[in-house]
Amino acid sequence: MGKLFSIGEILVDFIPHQKGIALKDVESFTRVPGGAPANVAAAVAKFGGTSSLITKVGKDAFGDFLLERLAEVGVKTDKIARTKQANTGLAFVSLRGDGERDFSFYRNPSADLLLEASEVDDSWFGPGDVLHFGSVDLVDSPMKKAHVKAIMAAKTNGAIISFDPNVRLPLWDNPKQCRETIQEFIPTAHILKVADDELEFITGIADESVAIASLFTGDVLAVVLTKGAKGADLHLQNETYTSAGYSVKVEDTTGAGDAFTGAFLHQLLKLGAGQDNVEALLKDHHGEILAFANASGALATTGKGAISSLPTKDEVLELMK
């Protein structure tokens, strides 16, 4: 079974104790580990796969905290560098009554943005592995160049490339820069995961079918459109597969998309996916892959935080019954 590598941000999420109020009015928070690439790596590890995070954290207490929490869920931390040049990133979150979120980020820059391309080793990646990344750490920084090197090395060595744009506009100078950067990296991926509320922003196209079609550029083989509680659609070049979501009591949606992605990629790793057979595997196993991913995403909304709310494989299988 191949390994999952995630590259990008890891940070501390401060989740409010009160729901339904603005961030400025929140009086107390719970500290939990977060960052989309870290969440995906944690999900794969919790489901029994092998995963590593490629990033950088500060030589500070929050960096210590994150390394400990990743190790607790089984994520390999040997590819996480440390620095005194910047602090570990922080994000303060406010929760609306429906569990949806607003963010305030503290990173100017944070340590993750300082990972250098020279700190990425080409030999890490091999056939049957998956490299996953998002857009948050693609702002102009050393980390963007580290992404480029990792993607090229992983692809050359036979790994599958997975990209979840995971739009976070407050982290960009302007929406145009965010959109153009996402569009720059889409052709590098084999698997693209997009949330339905991000699709028009990313493509600039209002019609869903036309927008989806526009994403099949470069190396893209599959587009997964997630629709929250309504499930997800898997689009291949000439076929579309739909799936239903699961009804649960929502506490906090933080990390639900990452739980979905981690589950989706874990299933591909378990099936022995590679660049040459991933499309065929998705055709043959789309039902079980999407069901497992939908259940994982749903269960992740029933607790607070991202990594701390990830379900176990047994919990996912129980919900799928």
C-alpha positions as CSV (number, residue, x, y, z in Angstrom):
1,M,0.0,0.0,0.0
2,G,1.4,3.4,-1.0
3,K,1.9,6.4,1.3
4,L,0.1,9.7,1.5
5,F,2.2,12.8,1.6
6,S,0.6,16.1,2.4
7,I,2.4,19.4,1.9
8,G,1.3,22.8,3.2
9,E,0.0,24.4,6.3
10,I,-0.4,23.1,9.8
11,L,-1.6,25.6,12.4
12,V,-3.5,25.8,15.7
13,D,-7.2,26.4,15.4
14,F,-8.9,28.2,18.3
15,I,-12.5,27.0,18.2
16,P,-15.0,29.2,20.2
17,H,-17.0,27.9,23.1
18,Q,-20.0,30.0,22.0
19,K,-21.8,29.5,18.7
20,G,-23.8,32.0,16.7
21,I,-21.9,35.1,17.6
22,A,-19.3,37.2,15.8
23,L,-15.6,36.5,16.3
24,K,-15.1,39.8,18.1
25,D,-17.7,38.8,20.7
26,V,-16.3,35.3,21.5
27,E,-14.9,35.2,25.0
28,S,-13.2,31.7,25.1
29,F,-11.8,29.1,22.8
30,T,-10.6,25.5,22.7
31,R,-7.1,24.9,21.1
32,V,-7.1,22.2,18.5
33,P,-4.7,21.2,15.7
34,G,-5.7,22.3,12.2
35,G,-4.6,23.1,8.6
36,A,-6.1,21.3,5.7
37,P,-3.1,19.2,4.6
38,A,-2.5,18.2,8.2
39,N,-6.1,17.2,8.5
40,V,-6.0,15.0,5.4
41,A,-2.8,13.3,6.6
42,A,-4.4,12.7,10.0
43,A,-7.4,11.1,8.4
44,V,-5.4,8.7,6.3
45,A,-3.3,7.7,9.4
46,K,-6.4,7.2,11.5
47,F,-7.9,4.9,8.9
48,G,-4.8,2.8,9.1
49,G,-2.7,4.2,6.2
50,T,0.8,5.6,6.2
51,S,1.0,9.4,6.0
52,S,3.6,12.1,6.3
53,L,3.2,15.9,6.5
54,I,5.8,18.1,4.7
55,T,5.8,21.5,6.3
56,K,7.6,23.7,8.8
57,V,6.6,24.9,12.3
58,G,8.1,27.4,14.8
59,K,10.4,26.4,17.6
60,D,7.7,27.4,20.0
61,A,5.1,25.8,22.3
62,F,2.5,25.7,19.5
63,G,4.9,23.9,17.3
64,D,5.5,21.4,20.1
65,F,1.8,21.0,20.5
66,L,1.2,20.2,16.8
67,L,4.0,17.7,16.5
68,E,2.6,15.8,19.6
69,R,-0.9,15.8,18.3
70,L,0.1,14.5,14.8
71,A,2.2,11.8,16.4
72,E,-0.7,10.7,18.6
73,V,-2.9,10.0,15.5
74,G,0.0,8.3,13.7
75,V,1.1,10.9,11.2
76,K,4.9,10.7,10.5
77,T,6.5,14.0,11.5
78,D,10.1,13.4,10.3
79,K,9.5,15.7,7.3
80,I,8.4,18.7,9.4
81,A,11.2,21.2,9.7
82,R,11.4,23.8,12.5
83,T,12.5,27.4,12.5
84,K,13.1,30.4,14.8
85,Q,12.5,32.8,12.0
86,A,8.7,32.8,12.4
87,N,6.0,31.5,14.7
88,T,3.6,28.6,14.2
89,G,0.5,29.8,12.5
90,L,-2.8,30.4,14.4
91,A,-6.4,30.7,13.2
92,F,-9.3,31.9,15.3
93,V,-12.7,30.6,14.3
94,S,-16.2,31.8,14.9
95,L,-19.1,29.4,14.4
96,R,-22.5,30.4,13.1
97,G,-25.6,28.7,14.5
98,D,-25.5,26.2,11.6
99,G,-21.9,25.2,12.4
100,E,-20.4,27.1,9.4
101,R,-17.3,29.2,10.1
102,D,-15.5,32.6,9.8
103,F,-11.7,32.7,10.2
104,S,-9.1,35.2,11.4
105,F,-5.6,34.1,10.6
106,Y,-2.3,35.1,12.3
107,R,0.6,34.5,10.0
108,N,2.7,37.3,8.6
109,P,4.4,35.0,7.7
110,S,3.9,31.9,9.8
111,A,6.6,29.2,9.9
112,D,5.0,26.9,7.3
113,L,5.5,29.6,4.6
114,L,9.2,29.4,5.1
115,L,9.7,25.8,4.0
116,E,12.4,25.9,1.2
117,A,12.4,23.9,-2.0
118,S,15.8,22.6,-0.9
119,E,14.2,21.0,2.1
120,V,12.1,18.7,-0.1
121,D,13.9,15.5,-1.2
122,D,13.0,14.0,-4.6
123,S,13.6,10.5,-3.2
124,W,10.7,10.6,-0.8
125,F,8.1,9.8,-3.4
126,G,7.4,6.6,-5.3
127,P,4.9,4.7,-7.4
128,G,1.6,4.1,-5.6
129,D,2.1,7.1,-3.4
130,V,-0.2,10.2,-3.3
131,L,0.9,13.8,-2.9
132,H,-1.9,16.1,-1.6
133,F,-1.9,19.8,-1.4
134,G,-4.2,22.9,-1.1
135,S,-4.0,26.5,-2.1
136,V,-3.5,28.2,1.3
137,D,0.3,27.9,1.2
138,L,0.5,28.8,-2.5
139,V,0.8,32.5,-1.7
140,D,4.1,34.1,-2.9
141,S,6.6,32.5,-0.5
142,P,9.4,29.9,-0.3
143,M,6.6,27.3,0.4
144,K,5.1,27.9,-3.0
145,K,8.4,26.9,-4.6
146,A,8.6,23.9,-2.3
147,H,5.2,22.8,-3.6
148,V,6.4,23.1,-7.2
149,K,9.4,20.9,-6.4
150,A,7.4,18.3,-4.5
151,I,4.7,18.1,-7.3
152,M,7.3,17.6,-10.0
153,A,9.3,15.1,-8.0
154,A,6.2,13.1,-7.0
155,K,4.8,13.0,-10.5
156,T,8.2,12.0,-12.0
157,N,8.5,9.2,-9.5
158,G,5.0,7.8,-10.3
159,A,2.9,9.3,-7.5
160,I,-0.7,10.5,-7.9
161,I,-1.2,14.3,-7.4
162,S,-4.3,15.4,-5.4
163,F,-5.3,19.1,-5.2
164,D,-8.1,20.6,-3.0
165,P,-8.1,24.4,-3.7
166,N,-9.8,25.0,-0.3
167,V,-10.4,28.7,-0.9
168,R,-9.5,31.0,2.0
169,L,-9.8,34.6,0.6
170,P,-8.7,36.4,3.8
171,L,-5.2,34.9,3.3
172,W,-4.7,36.5,-0.1
173,D,-4.0,40.1,-1.2
174,N,-7.1,40.0,-3.4
175,P,-9.5,37.4,-4.9
176,K,-8.0,37.7,-8.4
177,Q,-4.6,36.5,-7.1
178,C,-6.2,33.6,-5.3
179,R,-8.1,32.5,-8.4
180,E,-5.2,32.8,-10.8
181,T,-2.9,30.8,-8.5
182,I,-5.4,28.0,-8.1
183,Q,-5.9,27.9,-11.9
184,E,-2.1,27.8,-12.3
185,F,-1.9,24.6,-10.2
186,I,-5.0,22.8,-11.4
187,P,-3.3,21.3,-14.5
188,T,-0.6,19.7,-12.2
189,A,-3.1,17.5,-10.4
190,H,-4.6,14.1,-11.4
191,I,-7.4,14.4,-8.8
192,L,-9.1,17.7,-8.1
193,K,-11.5,18.1,-5.2
194,V,-13.7,21.2,-5.3
195,A,-16.6,22.3,-3.0
196,D,-19.8,23.3,-4.7
197,D,-19.6,26.8,-3.2
198,E,-16.1,27.3,-4.7
199,L,-16.7,26.1,-8.2
200,E,-17.9,29.4,-9.8
201,F,-15.2,31.4,-8.0
202,I,-12.5,29.1,-9.2
203,T,-13.7,28.8,-12.8
204,G,-15.5,32.1,-13.4
205,I,-18.3,30.0,-14.9
206,A,-21.9,29.9,-13.4
207,D,-23.1,26.8,-15.3
208,E,-22.0,23.8,-13.2
209,S,-21.6,21.4,-16.0
210,V,-19.6,23.8,-18.1
211,A,-17.5,24.8,-15.1
212,I,-16.7,21.1,-14.3
213,A,-15.7,20.5,-17.9
214,S,-13.3,23.4,-17.8
215,L,-11.4,21.8,-15.0
216,F,-10.3,18.9,-17.2
217,T,-7.0,20.5,-18.2
218,G,-3.4,19.3,-18.1
219,D,-3.1,16.1,-16.1
220,V,-6.6,16.2,-14.5
221,L,-8.3,12.8,-14.6
222,A,-11.0,13.2,-12.0
223,V,-13.0,16.0,-10.4
224,V,-14.8,15.4,-7.2
225,L,-17.5,18.0,-6.4
226,T,-18.5,17.9,-2.8
227,K,-21.9,19.2,-1.8
228,G,-21.9,19.1,2.0
229,A,-24.8,17.1,3.5
230,K,-26.0,16.4,-0.1
231,G,-23.1,14.1,-0.8
232,A,-20.6,14.4,-3.7
233,D,-20.3,13.9,-7.5
234,L,-17.4,12.2,-9.1
235,H,-16.7,13.4,-12.6
236,L,-14.4,11.6,-15.0
237,Q,-13.7,12.6,-18.6
238,N,-16.9,11.0,-20.0
239,E,-18.8,9.8,-17.0
240,T,-20.4,11.2,-13.8
241,Y,-21.2,9.3,-10.6
242,T,-23.4,10.8,-7.9
243,S,-23.6,9.9,-4.2
244,A,-25.8,10.8,-1.3
245,G,-24.7,12.3,2.0
246,Y,-25.5,11.1,5.5
247,S,-27.7,12.9,8.1
248,V,-26.0,13.7,11.3
249,K,-26.2,16.4,14.1
250,V,-23.8,19.1,13.0
251,E,-21.6,20.6,15.8
252,D,-18.7,22.1,13.7
253,T,-18.0,21.8,10.0
254,T,-14.3,22.5,10.4
255,G,-12.3,19.9,8.6
256,A,-15.3,18.0,7.2
257,G,-14.0,18.4,3.6
258,D,-10.5,17.2,4.7
259,A,-12.0,14.2,6.4
260,F,-13.8,13.5,3.1
261,T,-10.6,13.9,1.1
262,G,-8.5,11.8,3.5
263,A,-11.1,9.0,3.3
264,F,-11.3,9.2,-0.5
265,L,-7.5,9.1,-0.9
266,H,-7.2,6.3,1.7
267,Q,-9.5,4.2,-0.4
268,L,-7.4,4.8,-3.5
269,L,-4.2,3.9,-1.6
270,K,-5.9,0.7,-0.3
271,L,-6.8,-0.3,-3.8
272,G,-3.3,0.2,-5.1
273,A,-4.0,3.2,-7.2
274,G,-1.3,4.6,-9.5
275,Q,-1.1,7.0,-12.4
276,D,-1.9,4.3,-14.9
277,N,-4.9,2.7,-13.2
278,V,-6.5,5.4,-11.0
279,E,-9.2,6.2,-13.6
280,A,-10.2,2.6,-14.0
281,L,-10.3,2.1,-10.2
282,L,-12.5,5.1,-9.8
283,K,-14.9,3.7,-12.4
284,D,-15.0,0.2,-10.8
285,H,-15.2,1.3,-7.1
286,H,-16.8,4.7,-7.2
287,G,-19.8,3.6,-5.0
288,E,-17.7,2.3,-2.1
289,I,-15.2,5.1,-2.3
290,L,-17.7,7.9,-2.3
291,A,-19.8,6.3,0.4
292,F,-16.8,5.9,2.7
293,A,-15.8,9.5,2.0
294,N,-19.2,10.9,2.6
295,A,-19.6,9.1,5.9
296,S,-16.2,10.3,7.0
297,G,-17.0,13.9,6.2
298,A,-20.4,13.7,7.9
299,L,-19.0,12.2,11.1
300,A,-16.3,14.9,11.2
301,T,-19.0,17.5,11.7
302,T,-20.3,16.0,14.9
303,G,-17.4,17.2,17.1
304,K,-15.4,20.4,17.5
305,G,-12.2,20.9,15.5
306,A,-10.7,19.0,12.6
307,I,-8.2,16.3,13.7
308,S,-9.9,15.9,17.0
309,S,-13.2,15.1,15.3
310,L,-11.9,12.6,12.8
311,P,-13.9,9.3,12.9
312,T,-12.4,5.9,13.1
313,K,-12.8,3.4,10.3
314,D,-15.3,1.4,12.4
315,E,-17.4,4.5,13.1
316,V,-17.5,5.2,9.3
317,L,-18.5,1.6,8.5
318,E,-21.2,1.7,11.1
319,L,-22.8,4.9,9.6
320,M,-22.6,3.3,6.2
321,K,-24.8,0.3,7.2
